[in-house]
């Protein structure tokens, strides 16, 4: 997430919605022209560069994903206005993940096939008694594709490319925020970034469904599109792996939410938030599909200190 606090105290939501729809592509849409921040990324350094649709990747920087990705305008109890953007690395992260998952499987499959060849060769030579000893010197048994892993140079290449994908995600969010700030003529007085579902390469911590919460670190934790987000300070708790939850977490799967929740109820619960995104297509993002804020606050006291709750005034999701 990218979060800014602005000096303005009132926002024209009709104008904001028009600005976002004009300048921030969402879902599968991409930009017509490259955002200037695309220069921040040297795509040629990617080891998996040949797998990219380079043009589409560059035009995607500055675009919002679907699902639970969002743009919000929020207010705190003192009347301060915030903008929050939740989006990721778009297709680039997917390309990197799929390329290296495939490579990991191919390498381990090759090792497994080599084991079979050794067994067959020793049998053909009448040396069955040597099979057990020979196999001990080879990598272990077959590993399913989803559990395939990388070692050595390929692990290093993966980490290198993942670092670039994470940098891309950062500038993607900043590019969208830049478009909003420029076209809404906003004055930014504070800005900070909170990242989840990533590899903290410096500390070698994999955070899936989690964010960094180092001591003194300011973080944002979104709850839902009605209740807003928590702004908190990390406690740097080693028992929590210096981390905190990245959000409220779902209590209903997307399919169950669409099957059991009603659009009328969704609209009613969102009546105090200006939005053109409260639709049948976004029903799976209804506040009722997520855990309650109080549950998150109560269960994260060892990891973070909540300093503010910011409430949504405006919400946008791809639709």
C-alpha positions in Angstrom: 0.0 0.0 0.0 1.0 3.6 -0.6 -0.4 6.1 1.8 -0.3 9.9 1.7 -1.7 12.6 4.0 -2.6 15.9 2.2 -3.2 19.4 3.4 -6.6 19.7 1.9 -9.6 19.2 4.2 -12.3 18.7 1.5 -12.3 16.6 -1.6 -14.5 16.7 -4.7 -15.4 13.0 -5.0 -17.1 13.4 -8.4 -13.9 14.9 -9.7 -11.7 12.3 -8.0 -13.7 9.5 -9.5 -13.4 11.1 -13.0 -9.7 11.6 -12.5 -9.1 8.0 -11.5 -11.2 6.6 -14.3 -9.3 8.8 -16.8 -5.8 8.5 -15.5 -5.6 5.2 -13.6 -6.4 2.1 -15.7 -7.8 -0.8 -13.7 -8.4 -4.5 -14.0 -6.9 -5.8 -17.2 -6.6 -2.3 -18.7 -3.2 -0.5 -19.2 -2.0 3.0 -19.9 -1.9 4.5 -23.4 1.4 6.1 -22.7 4.3 5.2 -20.4 4.4 6.9 -17.0 7.7 8.7 -16.4 8.4 6.4 -13.4 9.0 3.5 -15.8 12.5 4.9 -16.1 13.1 3.9 -12.5 13.2 0.2 -13.5 15.9 -1.4 -15.7 14.0 -4.3 -17.1 17.0 -5.5 -19.1 18.6 -6.7 -15.8 15.9 -9.3 -15.4 17.2 -12.8 -16.0 13.7 -13.7 -17.2 13.6 -10.6 -19.5 12.8 -12.7 -22.6 9.6 -14.0 -21.0 8.2 -10.4 -20.7 5.8 -8.6 -23.0 8.0 -5.5 -22.5 5.6 -3.0 -24.0 2.6 -4.2 -21.9 4.7 -4.4 -18.8 5.9 -0.8 -19.2 2.4 0.4 -20.0 1.0 -1.4 -16.9 3.1 0.7 -14.5 0.6 3.1 -13.1 -2.4 0.8 -13.2 -4.6 -0.8 -10.5 -5.2 -4.5 -10.2 -8.6 -6.2 -9.6 -9.9 -8.2 -6.7 -9.1 -6.5 -3.4 -6.9 -3.8 -4.9 -8.3 -0.3 -4.3 -7.9 3.4 -4.1 -9.4 5.2 -1.1 -9.8 8.7 0.3 -10.0 8.5 4.1 -10.3 10.8 7.1 -9.0 10.6 10.7 -10.7 11.8 13.8 -8.9 15.2 13.5 -10.2 15.8 10.0 -7.0 15.0 8.2 -7.4 13.6 4.7 -5.5 10.5 3.5 -5.3 8.7 0.2 -4.4 4.9 0.1 -3.6 2.8 -2.9 -3.4 -1.0 -2.7 -1.9 -2.7 -5.8 1.0 -4.9 -6.8 3.4 -5.8 -9.5 0.7 -6.5 -12.1 1.7 -9.1 -14.6 5.4 -8.8 -14.0 5.2 -10.6 -10.7 3.2 -13.4 -12.3 5.8 -13.8 -15.1 8.7 -14.0 -12.6 6.9 -16.5 -10.3 5.8 -18.8 -13.2 9.2 -18.7 -14.9 11.1 -19.7 -11.8 8.5 -22.2 -10.6 8.8 -23.9 -13.9 12.5 -23.8 -13.8 12.6 -25.3 -10.3 10.3 -28.2 -11.4 12.4 -28.9 -14.5 15.6 -29.0 -12.5 14.2 -31.3 -9.8 12.5 -33.5 -12.4 15.8 -33.9 -14.2 17.3 -35.0 -10.9 14.5 -37.5 -10.4 15.0 -38.9 -13.9 18.7 -39.2 -13.2 17.9 -41.4 -10.2 15.8 -43.7 -12.4 18.6 -43.9 -14.9 21.1 -44.9 -12.2 18.8 -47.6 -10.9 18.2 -49.0 -14.4 21.9 -48.9 -15.3 23.0 -50.8 -12.2 20.2 -53.4 -12.7 21.3 -53.9 -16.3 24.8 -54.4 -15.1 23.8 -56.9 -12.4 24.9 -54.5 -9.7 21.6 -54.3 -7.7 23.5 -54.4 -4.4 25.1 -51.1 -5.2 21.8 -49.2 -5.9 21.2 -48.2 -2.3 24.7 -46.7 -1.9 24.5 -45.0 -5.3 21.1 -43.3 -4.5 22.4 -41.9 -1.3 24.8 -39.7 -3.3 21.9 -38.3 -5.4 19.2 -35.8 -4.6 16.1 -37.2 -2.8 12.8 -38.4 -4.2 10.4 -36.7 -6.6 8.9 -33.4 -5.4 5.5 -32.1 -6.7 5.6 -29.0 -8.9 4.0 -26.8 -6.3 6.7 -27.7 -3.8 9.6 -27.4 -6.3 12.5 -25.2 -5.0 15.6 -23.6 -6.3 19.2 -23.7 -5.1 22.5 -22.1 -6.0 22.7 -19.9 -9.0 19.0 -20.3 -9.9 18.0 -19.2 -6.4 20.2 -16.2 -6.7 18.7 -15.3 -10.1 15.2 -15.7 -8.7 15.9 -13.4 -5.7 17.4 -10.8 -8.1 14.4 -10.8 -10.4 12.0 -10.8 -7.5 13.7 -7.7 -6.1 13.1 -6.0 -9.5 9.4 -7.1 -9.5 9.0 -5.7 -5.9 10.6 -2.4 -7.0 8.2 -2.3 -9.9 5.3 -2.8 -7.6 6.5 0.2 -5.5 6.8 2.5 -8.5 3.4 1.3 -9.8 1.7 2.5 -6.7 3.7 5.7 -6.6 2.8 6.4 -10.3 -1.0 6.0 -9.6 -0.6 8.3 -6.6 1.3 10.8 -8.7 -1.5 10.9 -11.2 -4.1 11.6 -8.5 -2.0 14.2 -6.8 -1.2 16.1 -10.0 -4.7 16.0 -11.4 -6.4 16.8 -8.1 -3.9 19.5 -7.3 -3.2 18.0 -3.9 -0.4 19.0 -1.5 1.3 16.0 0.1 2.5 16.5 3.7 3.3 12.9 4.6 3.9 9.7 2.6 4.8 6.1 3.6 4.7 2.6 2.1 3.5 -0.7 3.5 4.3 -3.8 1.6 2.8 -7.3 1.9 3.1 -10.7 0.1 6.8 -10.2 -0.6 10.3 -11.2 0.3 12.1 -9.0 2.7 15.5 -9.6 1.0 17.5 -7.6 3.5 16.3 -9.7 6.5 15.5 -12.9 4.5 11.9 -13.0 5.7 9.1 -14.2 3.5 5.9 -12.3 4.3 2.8 -14.0 2.9 -0.3 -12.3 4.3 2.0 -10.2 6.5 3.8 -6.8 6.6 7.0 -5.7 8.2 6.5 -4.3 11.7 10.0 -3.3 12.8 10.3 -1.2 15.9 9.2 2.3 15.2 8.0 1.5 11.6 4.8 3.2 10.5 2.4 0.8 8.8 -1.1 0.8 7.3 -3.4 -2.2 7.7 -6.6 -2.1 5.6 -9.7 -3.7 7.2 -12.5 -3.4 4.6 -14.0 -0.8 2.3 -16.5 0.5 4.9 -14.5 0.6 8.1 -11.2 1.7 6.6 -7.6 1.1 7.8 -5.4 1.1 10.9 -2.3 3.3 11.0 0.0 1.7 13.5 3.6 1.7 14.7 5.6 -1.6 14.7 6.9 -3.0 17.9 9.7 -5.1 16.3 8.6 -8.2 18.1 10.9 -11.2 17.2 8.2 -13.6 18.4 6.1 -12.2 15.5 9.0 -12.4 13.1 9.1 -8.6 13.2 5.8 -8.7 11.3 2.1 -8.0 11.5 -1.1 -9.0 9.6 -1.5 -7.3 6.2 -5.2 -7.0 6.6 -8.3 -8.2 8.3 -8.5 -11.6 6.5 -11.5 -13.1 4.9 -14.3 -15.0 6.7 -16.1 -15.8 3.5 -14.4 -17.0 0.3 -15.1 -15.0 -2.8 -17.4 -17.6 -4.1 -19.3 -18.0 -0.8 -19.6 -14.2 -0.5 -21.2 -13.9 -3.9 -23.5 -16.8 -3.1 -24.7 -15.7 0.3 -24.4 -11.9 0.5 -27.0 -9.6 -1.1 -26.3 -6.5 -3.2 -28.9 -4.6 -1.3 -27.2 -5.3 2.0 -23.8 -4.3 0.4 -25.2 -1.0 -0.8 -26.8 -0.3 2.6 -23.6 -0.9 4.6 -21.7 1.3 2.1 -24.2 4.2 2.1 -21.8 6.6 3.9 -18.9 6.0 1.5 -18.9 7.8 -1.9 -18.3 5.0 -4.5 -19.2 4.0 -8.0 -17.8 0.5 -7.2 -20.6 -1.0 -5.0 -21.8 -3.4 -7.6 -22.7 -7.1 -8.2 -19.1 -7.6 -9.6 -17.5 -6.3 -6.3 -19.9 -8.2 -3.9 -17.1 -10.5 -2.9 -15.3 -7.4 -1.4 -18.2 -6.5 0.8 -17.3 -5.6 4.4 -19.3 -8.6 5.6 -16.8 -10.9 3.9 -14.0 -9.8 6.2 -13.2 -10.1 9.9 -14.1 -7.2 12.2 -11.6 -4.5 13.0 -11.9 -5.0 16.8 -10.7 -8.6 16.4 -7.6 -7.5 14.5 -6.8 -4.8 17.0 -7.2 -7.1 20.0 -5.1 -9.9 18.5 -2.1 -7.8 17.2 -1.2 -5.9 20.4 2.1 -7.7 20.6 3.1 -6.7 17.1 1.8 -3.1 16.7 0.5 -0.1 18.5 -2.5 1.3 16.7 -2.3 5.1 16.6 -5.2 6.0 14.2 -8.2 4.6 12.5 -8.9 6.2 9.1 -12.4 6.0 7.8 -13.3 5.8 4.1 -14.9 8.8 2.5 -14.4 7.5 -1.1 -13.6 4.0 -2.4 -12.7 2.8 -5.9 -12.2 -0.8 -7.1 -11.9 -2.2 -10.6 -15.3 -2.8 -12.0 
